[in-house]
Amino acid sequence: TILNKNKRSQRLSVKEYRFKDSGIVLVNKPKGISSNKVVNIVKFKLGAKKCGHLGTLDLEGEGLLPVTINNATKLFDFYLQKDKTYETEFVFGFETDTLDTSGKIVKECEVNFSDNELKMAVNSMIGKYMQMPPLYSAKKVNGQVGYKLARVGETINLSPKEVEIYEFKILKKINNRTFRFEITCSSGTYIRSVCRDLAYKLGTYGSMQCILRTRCGVFCIKDAYLLEDIEKGNFEIIPCQNLFDYDIINLSENDFFKLKNGQQLIIDFKDAFYKIYFNNQFLGVGEVREKNLKMKIRLADF
């Protein structure tokens, strides 16, 4: 991974950082604050032109939130399909309108499953399946955020989406109704919906009690900074060039101007992705196909 103890020295401290540059800061988002609010705090602290994130956490969700700075916002599509890992607690016996314990209870049922039945149901969910998202979510419906429509009583027509669960572990039995799990899944998976669907397999209802994102692609929560560290400026930024484990192509001046002007650039390298440099400046990620180099992600202004 890019974030081990040997890499930390390659990060740039805030005091050294040029705010016009680009990179990623890893934030440990607390519950009760929106992902966009965290993004705005980082943007204000750096005086950055623009910031974004690599995957929303719900208001009551907490954990790893990678925040992109300036041109690094272009990495959203690159990281869109990266898998994620969560620790979560499910409470069985009731279902709420939001599918978590902050919502209004709409269904209740007895809890009669055994530990072995739970284990079998958990294992049966590993793999791909069509998942119906929650009514209350950040998913866009006709151009509007779903949870805003749901709060005012609007009818929302949602469609199921294929998601994949790679790992599903029972971490702890808290009591006969409450269990802690670790779930590794594809991007776009709603853990609240996993809770609902698991409960249905067990012949009951369920609601998510809490959720903590511990991993997003190669990024891990152990490398993330608390919000108070961000607000005090006590954090480091990962430069864009440290995000890719590719070989390097150093462009000549002639090749750089061809690339800049959109001309075809023939280069004698094998087919693969590369980090592209000119005059020691990281330009972005390029792809060579049949000796033709094209920029795939432009991470510098040129």
C-alpha positions in Angstrom: 0.0 0.0 0.0 1.0 3.6 -0.3 0.5 4.4 3.3 3.1 2.6 5.4 5.7 3.9 7.8 8.2 4.2 5.0 5.9 6.5 3.0 5.0 9.0 5.8 8.2 10.9 5.3 7.2 11.6 1.7 4.2 13.5 2.7 4.2 17.3 2.8 3.3 19.1 6.0 0.8 21.9 5.9 3.5 24.5 6.6 5.4 23.3 3.5 2.4 22.8 1.3 1.8 25.2 -1.6 -2.0 25.6 -1.6 -2.1 25.7 -5.4 -0.8 22.1 -5.4 -2.9 19.0 -5.3 -3.2 16.0 -3.0 -5.3 14.0 -0.5 -5.7 14.3 3.2 -7.2 11.4 5.2 -9.8 12.5 7.7 -11.4 10.4 10.5 -14.9 11.8 10.3 -16.9 11.9 13.5 -20.6 11.2 13.6 -23.0 14.0 13.5 -21.2 16.0 10.8 -21.7 15.7 7.1 -19.0 14.7 4.7 -19.4 18.0 2.8 -18.9 19.9 6.1 -15.6 18.1 6.6 -14.6 18.9 3.0 -15.3 22.6 3.6 -13.2 22.6 6.8 -10.2 21.2 4.9 -10.8 23.7 2.0 -10.9 26.7 4.4 -7.9 25.5 6.3 -5.7 25.2 3.2 -7.2 28.1 1.2 -7.6 25.6 -1.6 -9.4 26.4 -4.8 -11.6 23.3 -4.6 -11.9 20.1 -2.6 -14.0 17.0 -2.7 -14.1 13.5 -1.2 -13.9 9.9 -2.4 -17.2 8.6 -1.1 -19.8 10.0 1.2 -20.3 8.8 4.8 -23.8 9.3 6.2 -24.3 12.0 8.8 -24.3 9.4 11.7 -21.5 7.4 10.0 -17.9 7.8 11.1 -14.4 6.8 10.0 -12.2 7.2 7.0 -13.0 10.1 4.6 -10.3 10.8 1.9 -10.6 14.5 1.0 -9.2 15.5 -2.4 -7.5 18.9 -2.9 -7.5 21.0 -6.1 -6.7 18.8 -9.2 -6.9 15.6 -7.0 -10.7 16.0 -7.2 -10.3 14.5 -10.7 -9.5 11.2 -9.0 -13.1 10.6 -8.0 -13.8 8.4 -11.0 -10.5 6.5 -10.6 -11.4 5.6 -7.0 -15.1 5.2 -7.6 -14.9 1.4 -8.0 -12.5 0.8 -5.1 -13.8 -1.6 -2.4 -14.4 -0.4 1.2 -14.3 -2.0 4.6 -16.7 -1.2 7.5 -17.2 -2.2 11.1 -20.9 -2.0 12.0 -23.5 -3.1 14.6 -26.9 -4.5 13.6 -29.8 -4.7 16.1 -32.4 -7.3 15.1 -36.1 -7.3 16.0 -37.2 -4.0 14.4 -36.9 -2.0 11.2 -37.0 1.8 10.9 -37.9 4.1 8.0 -34.2 5.0 7.7 -32.9 1.5 8.3 -30.8 2.7 11.2 -31.7 3.2 14.9 -32.1 7.0 14.4 -35.3 6.5 12.5 -38.9 5.7 13.3 -39.8 2.1 13.9 -42.1 0.8 11.2 -41.9 -3.0 11.6 -41.3 -5.3 14.6 -40.8 -9.0 15.0 -39.5 -11.6 17.4 -35.8 -12.7 17.2 -35.5 -16.5 17.2 -32.4 -17.3 15.1 -29.5 -19.3 16.5 -25.8 -18.4 16.3 -25.4 -21.1 13.6 -28.3 -19.7 11.6 -26.7 -16.3 11.7 -23.4 -17.6 10.5 -25.0 -19.4 7.6 -27.1 -16.3 6.6 -23.9 -14.1 6.8 -22.0 -16.6 4.5 -24.9 -16.7 2.1 -24.6 -13.0 1.5 -21.0 -13.1 0.2 -21.0 -12.5 -3.5 -23.0 -10.3 -5.9 -26.6 -9.5 -5.4 -29.2 -6.8 -6.4 -29.6 -4.4 -3.6 -32.4 -1.9 -3.0 -31.0 1.3 -1.6 -32.6 2.9 1.5 -35.3 5.6 1.0 -33.2 7.9 3.2 -29.9 8.2 1.4 -27.7 10.6 -0.5 -28.6 8.8 -3.7 -29.8 11.2 -6.4 -33.5 10.8 -7.6 -34.4 12.9 -10.6 -31.5 15.2 -9.8 -32.4 15.6 -6.1 -31.0 14.0 -3.0 -33.1 11.1 -1.9 -33.3 11.8 1.9 -34.5 15.4 1.3 -37.4 14.1 -0.8 -38.2 11.4 1.8 -38.3 13.9 4.6 -41.0 15.9 2.9 -43.1 12.9 2.1 -42.3 12.7 -1.6 -42.8 9.3 -3.3 -39.4 7.9 -4.3 -39.0 5.3 -7.0 -35.8 3.5 -6.4 -34.2 0.7 -8.5 -32.0 -2.1 -7.2 -28.3 -2.0 -8.1 -25.8 -4.9 -8.3 -23.3 -4.8 -5.4 -20.8 -7.3 -4.2 -19.8 -8.4 -0.6 -16.3 -9.8 -0.6 -16.0 -10.5 3.1 -18.6 -10.6 5.9 -17.4 -11.5 9.4 -19.1 -11.7 12.8 -16.8 -9.9 15.2 -18.8 -10.0 18.4 -22.1 -11.1 19.8 -23.2 -8.2 22.1 -26.5 -9.8 23.1 -29.1 -12.0 21.6 -30.3 -9.1 19.4 -27.2 -7.1 18.7 -24.0 -8.2 16.8 -20.9 -6.4 15.5 -19.7 -7.2 12.0 -16.9 -6.4 9.6 -17.9 -6.0 5.9 -15.7 -5.6 2.9 -17.8 -4.6 -0.2 -17.9 -2.9 -3.5 -18.3 0.8 -3.8 -22.0 1.9 -3.7 -23.0 -0.8 -1.2 -25.4 0.5 1.5 -24.6 -1.2 4.8 -28.0 -0.2 6.2 -29.5 -2.2 3.3 -27.2 -5.2 4.1 -28.6 -5.1 7.6 -32.2 -5.2 6.3 -31.5 -8.0 3.8 -29.6 -10.1 6.4 -32.5 -9.7 8.8 -35.0 -10.9 6.1 -32.9 -14.0 5.6 -33.2 -14.7 9.4 -36.9 -14.2 9.4 -36.9 -11.0 11.3 -36.2 -7.2 10.9 -33.0 -5.3 11.6 -31.6 -1.8 11.9 -28.0 -0.5 11.8 -26.9 0.9 15.1 -23.5 2.4 14.1 -21.0 2.3 11.3 -17.3 3.0 11.0 -15.4 3.0 7.7 -11.9 1.6 8.2 -10.6 1.3 4.7 -11.2 2.9 1.2 -9.2 1.3 -1.5 -5.5 1.5 -0.3 -6.3 4.1 2.4 -6.6 3.0 6.0 -8.1 4.7 9.0 -4.9 4.3 11.0 -3.4 7.0 8.7 -6.4 9.4 9.1 -6.4 12.6 11.2 -9.0 13.6 13.7 -11.1 16.7 12.9 -9.6 18.6 15.7 -6.1 18.0 14.1 -7.5 19.3 10.8 -8.9 22.4 12.4 -5.5 23.1 14.2 -3.6 22.5 11.0 -1.8 19.5 12.5 -2.0 17.2 9.5 -0.1 16.1 6.4 -1.1 15.9 2.7 -0.4 13.0 0.4 1.0 14.4 -2.9 -0.7 13.0 -6.0 2.5 11.3 -7.2 2.5 9.1 -4.1 -0.9 7.6 -5.0 0.3 5.5 -7.9 2.7 2.6 -8.0 3.5 3.0 -11.7 6.8 3.3 -13.6 7.8 6.8 -14.7 8.0 8.4 -18.1 10.1 11.7 -18.2 9.0 13.7 -21.3 11.4 15.7 -23.4 10.4 19.3 -24.1 9.3 18.4 -27.6 7.1 15.5 -26.3 5.6 17.7 -23.6 4.4 20.3 -26.1 3.0 17.6 -28.3 1.1 16.2 -25.3 0.0 19.6 -24.2 -1.4 20.5 -27.6 -3.3 17.2 -28.0 -1.0 15.8 -30.7 -0.4 12.1 -31.1 2.7 11.1 -29.1 4.5 8.0 -30.2 6.7 6.5 -27.5 8.7 3.3 -27.2 7.3 1.9 -24.0 5.3 -1.3 -23.3 1.6 -1.1 -22.9 0.8 0.0 -19.3 -0.1 2.9 -17.1 2.7 5.4 -16.2 3.4 8.4 -14.0 4.2 11.2 -16.4 6.8 13.9 -15.5 8.3 17.0 -17.3 11.1 19.0 -15.7 10.6 17.1 -12.4 6.9 18.1 -12.3 4.3 15.4 -11.9 1.8 15.9 -14.7 -0.6 12.9 -14.1 -1.2 9.4 -15.2 -0.8 8.3 -18.8 -1.5 5.1 -20.7 0.6 3.6 -23.4 -1.3 1.5 -26.0 0.6 0.3 -29.1 3.3 2.9 -28.4 0.7 5.7 -28.3 0.8 7.7 -25.1 -2.4 9.4 -23.9 -3.1 11.2 -20.6 -5.7 9.4 -18.5 -5.7 11.7 -15.5 -4.3 15.2 -15.7 -3.2 16.3 -12.2 -1.2 19.4 -13.0 -2.2 22.6 -14.8 -0.4 22.7 -18.2 
